[in-house]
Amino acid sequence: MDPGEAGIREAENAWSRAFVTGDAAYLDDLLDSSYVSVNAKGDARAKSQIIALARQFAADHPGAKAQPLSPTSIIQVKGAAAVVTHRNEKDTSVDVFYYVEGRWRAWFSQHTSIPLK
């Protein structure tokens, strides 16, 4: 996988596809063992919880289509680390990645209901 912006874009799009289809194997490979996602309410969820949510989403929404990375997302790559900021008029989220052994791994995500200005 590309260690630059194209690789991050690919990882984000694959992550979205894996979530909506409940692809636990891909998510297990992408998410670091210490991955944490903090939702807009401040609830922290571990990797295992995110994978369980993906499985449940796929079961509840069969055939759902993944949304590609938005052109308004900001991708910043610094060496072996990357931060992707997703924003729209209602909320903002940030994904933190690191590059190791030829691939990007997700380490942390933070979601907020406040739009980035």
Order of alpha helices (4+ residues) and beta strands (2+ residues): alpha-alpha-beta-beta-alpha-beta-beta-beta-beta
